[in-house]
Amino acid sequence: MSRVNREPPGTQPPRRFRPRLHWELSICSVRGHELVGTDAAELRPEDALFARQDAAGARWYRCLRCDSWLALAPPADPARAHPPEREEIELPLRGKPLRDKVVLRLIALDRGFHFVVLCALGLLVLLFAADRATLRQTFYKVIADLQGGVAASQSHSTGLLHDIDNAFTTSSSHLHLVGGVLLLYGVVEGIEGVGLWLQRRWAEYLTFIVTTSLLPLEIYEIANRATVFKVIAFVINLAVVVYLLRAKRLFGLRGGLATEHAENELDQGWDALQRSAPPGSPLHAS
């Protein structure tokens, strides 16, 4: 389990061989800081955890996500007497929960892309099977024109034209099977994407099982005809499998879900903010 006393984002010592990614700072750079009490007329001692006022009258507000302190002038037209109570404040994600949300949503976007591509391919295969005779005549006419009048029936032993030739000679039942498989796989990818976007545990297991089952096929494809796209896809899927198994502790690995929840509590909630509050604050004094 991770250490209880964690340094605020941006204050940890740098690693020697790999950079440290601060998820809180990255999100705040895009969405802005999470500040509380900027519209309050006065600050109370119990607000010192996230808002303070110095002797010069300047107010310092703590970002509840990245722990940055920003100096702002008191509001000219305050909307409330004091900052809201803690139970009224919805704390943003930080630490490991924030990292998991970002990574899972990146995987969800990847699965969404697969959903669109696979479903489009499946529909194209089915449409091709339904109107293959017309497409065959048009295709060979175009090829004959491009080749300067060469007979359309000329066979092609290799390359893309050979693959298209095979598609025209494949049985309709086989094309229907291929189209159905592509559509089914695309729907599964879409379900994975929605579940991962919503951070559902079942989606993590589904993604792990489906992705792991396809790795041997990807290895076979790379061994027979390696392309840059295939290698990149394999690396991405392998990284997804390792992340889900190790970071999300699937199948009880590294303590399982209970350990994950315990570790998340170290980064999330008011206790986590209190542990990383600056020393000597009224909160520590109390």
C-alpha positions as CSV (number, residue, x, y, z in Angstrom):
1,M,0.0,0.0,0.0
2,S,1.2,3.6,-0.7
3,R,2.5,5.8,2.0
4,V,0.0,7.7,4.2
5,N,2.1,11.0,4.1
6,R,2.1,12.0,0.5
7,E,3.6,15.2,-0.8
8,P,1.4,17.7,-2.7
9,P,1.4,17.5,-6.5
10,G,4.5,19.1,-7.9
11,T,6.6,18.9,-4.7
12,Q,7.7,15.2,-5.1
13,P,11.4,14.7,-5.9
14,P,12.0,14.0,-9.6
15,R,12.7,10.5,-10.8
16,R,16.0,9.8,-12.3
17,F,15.1,7.7,-15.4
18,R,11.5,8.6,-16.1
19,P,9.4,11.8,-15.7
20,R,6.7,12.1,-13.1
21,L,3.3,13.0,-14.5
22,H,1.2,15.1,-12.1
23,W,-2.4,14.4,-13.0
24,E,-3.8,17.1,-10.8
25,L,-1.6,19.8,-12.4
26,S,-2.4,18.5,-15.9
27,I,-6.1,18.6,-15.3
28,C,-6.0,22.1,-13.7
29,S,-4.1,23.4,-16.6
30,V,-7.0,22.5,-18.8
31,R,-10.1,22.9,-16.6
32,G,-8.8,25.5,-14.2
33,H,-8.3,25.4,-10.4
34,E,-11.0,24.3,-7.9
35,L,-11.2,27.2,-5.5
36,V,-13.8,27.7,-2.7
37,G,-14.8,30.9,-0.9
38,T,-13.7,33.4,-3.5
39,D,-17.2,35.0,-3.3
40,A,-17.3,35.1,0.6
41,A,-17.3,38.4,2.6
42,E,-15.1,36.9,5.4
43,L,-13.0,33.9,6.1
44,R,-13.3,31.9,9.3
45,P,-10.6,29.9,11.2
46,E,-12.2,26.7,10.1
47,D,-11.8,27.7,6.5
48,A,-8.0,27.8,6.8
49,L,-7.7,24.5,5.1
50,F,-8.6,26.0,1.8
51,A,-8.8,29.8,2.2
52,R,-6.7,32.2,4.4
53,Q,-6.1,36.0,4.6
54,D,-2.6,37.4,5.4
55,A,-1.7,40.5,7.3
56,A,-1.6,42.6,4.2
57,G,-5.3,41.8,3.4
58,A,-4.6,39.5,0.5
59,R,-6.5,36.2,0.4
60,W,-4.9,32.9,-0.4
61,Y,-7.1,30.2,-1.9
62,R,-6.0,26.6,-2.1
63,C,-6.9,24.5,-5.2
64,L,-8.7,21.4,-3.9
65,R,-7.3,19.4,-6.8
66,C,-3.7,20.3,-7.2
67,D,-2.9,22.0,-3.8
68,S,-1.7,25.2,-5.5
69,W,-2.3,28.4,-3.4
70,L,-3.4,31.5,-5.4
71,A,-3.4,35.1,-4.0
72,L,-6.6,37.0,-4.9
73,A,-8.2,40.2,-3.6
74,P,-11.3,40.0,-1.5
75,P,-14.5,40.2,-3.6
76,A,-15.9,43.7,-4.1
77,D,-19.4,42.4,-4.1
78,P,-19.5,39.2,-2.0
79,A,-22.3,36.8,-2.7
80,R,-22.2,35.1,0.7
81,A,-21.2,35.8,4.2
82,H,-18.6,33.0,4.5
83,P,-17.4,30.0,2.5
84,P,-19.8,27.0,2.3
85,E,-19.6,24.2,4.9
86,R,-17.5,21.2,4.1
87,E,-20.5,18.9,3.6
88,E,-21.7,21.4,0.9
89,I,-18.5,21.2,-1.0
90,E,-18.0,18.5,-3.7
91,L,-14.3,17.6,-3.7
92,P,-12.7,17.0,-7.1
93,L,-10.8,13.8,-7.7
94,R,-7.1,13.8,-7.0
95,G,-4.3,11.3,-6.7
96,K,-4.9,7.8,-7.8
97,P,-8.7,8.1,-8.3
98,L,-8.0,11.0,-10.8
99,R,-5.3,9.0,-12.6
100,D,-7.6,6.0,-12.9
101,K,-10.4,8.1,-14.3
102,V,-8.2,9.8,-16.9
103,V,-6.6,6.5,-18.0
104,L,-9.9,4.6,-18.2
105,R,-11.5,7.3,-20.2
106,L,-8.6,7.3,-22.7
107,I,-9.1,3.5,-23.0
108,A,-12.8,4.2,-23.5
109,L,-12.1,6.6,-26.3
110,D,-9.9,4.0,-28.0
111,R,-12.7,1.5,-27.7
112,G,-15.2,4.0,-29.1
113,F,-12.9,4.4,-32.1
114,H,-12.9,0.6,-32.5
115,F,-16.7,0.6,-32.3
116,V,-17.1,3.1,-35.1
117,V,-14.5,1.4,-37.4
118,L,-15.7,-2.2,-36.8
119,C,-19.4,-1.4,-37.2
120,A,-18.7,0.6,-40.4
121,L,-16.6,-2.3,-41.8
122,G,-19.3,-4.8,-40.8
123,L,-22.0,-2.8,-42.5
124,L,-19.9,-2.4,-45.6
125,V,-19.3,-6.1,-45.8
126,L,-23.0,-6.8,-45.6
127,L,-23.8,-4.2,-48.2
128,F,-21.1,-5.6,-50.4
129,A,-22.6,-9.1,-50.1
130,A,-26.1,-7.9,-50.9
131,D,-25.1,-6.1,-54.1
132,R,-21.9,-7.9,-55.2
133,A,-22.9,-8.5,-58.8
134,T,-23.3,-4.8,-59.6
135,L,-20.2,-3.9,-57.7
136,R,-18.2,-6.6,-59.5
137,Q,-19.1,-5.3,-62.9
138,T,-18.3,-1.7,-62.0
139,F,-15.0,-2.7,-60.3
140,Y,-13.7,-4.6,-63.3
141,K,-14.7,-1.8,-65.7
142,V,-12.7,0.7,-63.7
143,I,-9.7,-1.6,-63.5
144,A,-9.9,-2.2,-67.3
145,D,-10.0,1.6,-67.9
146,L,-7.0,2.2,-65.5
147,Q,-5.0,-0.5,-67.2
148,G,-5.6,0.8,-70.7
149,G,-8.2,-1.7,-71.9
150,V,-6.7,-4.9,-70.5
151,A,-9.3,-7.6,-70.2
152,A,-11.3,-7.2,-67.0
153,S,-11.1,-10.9,-66.4
154,Q,-7.3,-10.9,-66.0
155,S,-6.4,-12.5,-62.8
156,H,-4.2,-11.0,-60.2
157,S,-2.0,-13.3,-58.1
158,T,-0.8,-10.8,-55.4
159,G,-1.5,-7.5,-53.8
160,L,-4.7,-5.5,-53.2
161,L,-6.3,-6.5,-56.5
162,H,-5.8,-10.2,-55.6
163,D,-7.6,-9.6,-52.3
164,I,-10.5,-7.8,-54.0
165,D,-10.7,-10.7,-56.5
166,N,-11.0,-13.1,-53.6
167,A,-13.8,-11.0,-52.1
168,F,-15.8,-11.2,-55.3
169,T,-15.4,-15.0,-55.5
170,T,-16.1,-15.6,-51.8
171,S,-19.5,-17.1,-51.0
172,S,-22.3,-14.8,-49.7
173,S,-22.7,-16.9,-46.5
174,H,-19.0,-16.4,-45.7
175,L,-19.4,-12.6,-46.2
176,H,-22.4,-12.5,-44.0
177,L,-20.5,-14.4,-41.3
178,V,-17.6,-11.9,-41.5
179,G,-19.9,-8.9,-41.4
180,G,-21.8,-10.3,-38.5
181,V,-18.6,-11.0,-36.5
182,L,-17.4,-7.5,-37.2
183,L,-20.6,-6.0,-36.0
184,L,-20.7,-8.2,-32.9
185,Y,-17.1,-7.3,-32.0
186,G,-17.9,-3.6,-32.6
187,V,-20.9,-3.7,-30.3
188,V,-18.7,-5.4,-27.6
189,E,-16.1,-2.7,-28.0
190,G,-18.9,0.0,-27.7
191,I,-20.1,-1.6,-24.5
192,E,-16.6,-1.7,-23.1
193,G,-16.2,2.0,-23.9
194,V,-19.4,3.1,-22.2
195,G,-18.6,1.0,-19.1
196,L,-15.0,2.3,-18.9
197,W,-16.2,5.9,-19.3
198,L,-18.5,5.4,-16.4
199,Q,-15.8,3.6,-14.4
200,R,-17.7,0.4,-13.9
201,R,-15.8,-2.6,-12.5
202,W,-17.5,-5.1,-14.8
203,A,-16.2,-3.1,-17.8
204,E,-12.6,-3.5,-16.6
205,Y,-13.0,-7.2,-16.5
206,L,-14.8,-7.3,-19.9
207,T,-12.0,-5.2,-21.4
208,F,-9.3,-7.4,-19.9
209,I,-10.8,-10.6,-21.1
210,V,-11.6,-9.5,-24.6
211,T,-8.3,-7.7,-25.1
212,T,-6.3,-10.6,-23.7
213,S,-8.1,-13.1,-25.9
214,L,-7.1,-11.2,-29.0
215,L,-3.4,-10.8,-28.2
216,P,-2.4,-14.2,-29.6
217,L,-4.1,-13.3,-32.9
218,E,-2.3,-10.0,-33.0
219,I,1.0,-11.7,-32.5
220,Y,0.2,-14.2,-35.3
221,E,-0.7,-11.3,-37.6
222,I,2.5,-9.4,-36.8
223,A,4.6,-12.6,-37.3
224,N,3.0,-13.2,-40.8
225,R,2.7,-9.6,-42.1
226,A,4.0,-6.9,-39.8
227,T,3.0,-3.3,-40.2
228,V,3.5,-0.2,-38.1
229,F,-0.3,0.0,-37.4
230,K,-0.4,-3.6,-36.2
231,V,2.6,-3.1,-33.9
232,I,1.2,0.1,-32.4
233,A,-2.2,-1.6,-31.9
234,F,-0.5,-4.5,-30.2
235,V,1.5,-2.3,-27.9
236,I,-1.6,-0.3,-26.9
237,N,-3.6,-3.4,-26.1
238,L,-0.7,-5.0,-24.2
239,A,-0.4,-1.8,-22.1
240,V,-4.2,-1.8,-21.4
241,V,-4.0,-5.4,-20.2
242,V,-1.0,-4.7,-17.9
243,Y,-2.6,-1.5,-16.5
244,L,-5.9,-3.2,-15.8
245,L,-4.3,-6.2,-14.2
246,R,-1.7,-4.3,-12.1
247,A,-3.2,-0.9,-11.4
248,K,-6.8,-1.9,-11.1
249,R,-5.9,-5.1,-9.2
250,L,-8.2,-7.4,-11.1
251,F,-8.8,-11.0,-10.0
252,G,-7.6,-10.1,-6.5
253,L,-4.1,-9.2,-7.6
254,R,-2.1,-7.1,-5.2
255,G,-4.9,-7.1,-2.6
256,G,-7.8,-6.7,-5.0
257,L,-10.6,-4.2,-4.8
258,A,-10.4,-3.7,-1.0
259,T,-6.8,-2.6,-1.2
260,E,-7.6,-0.3,-4.1
261,H,-10.3,1.4,-2.1
262,A,-8.0,1.8,0.9
263,E,-5.3,3.3,-1.3
264,N,-7.8,5.7,-2.9
265,E,-8.8,7.0,0.5
266,L,-5.2,8.2,1.0
267,D,-5.6,10.7,-1.8
268,Q,-9.3,11.6,-1.6
269,G,-11.4,13.4,1.0
270,W,-10.8,16.0,3.6
271,D,-8.4,13.8,5.6
272,A,-6.1,13.8,2.5
273,L,-6.3,17.6,2.3
274,Q,-5.6,17.9,6.0
275,R,-2.5,15.7,5.8
276,S,-1.0,17.9,3.0
277,A,-1.9,21.2,4.5
278,P,1.0,23.6,5.2
279,P,2.6,23.3,8.6
280,G,1.8,25.8,11.2
281,S,-1.7,26.5,9.9
282,P,-4.7,27.0,12.3
283,L,-5.8,23.6,11.3
284,H,-2.6,21.9,12.6
285,A,-2.6,24.1,15.7
286,S,-6.1,22.9,16.5
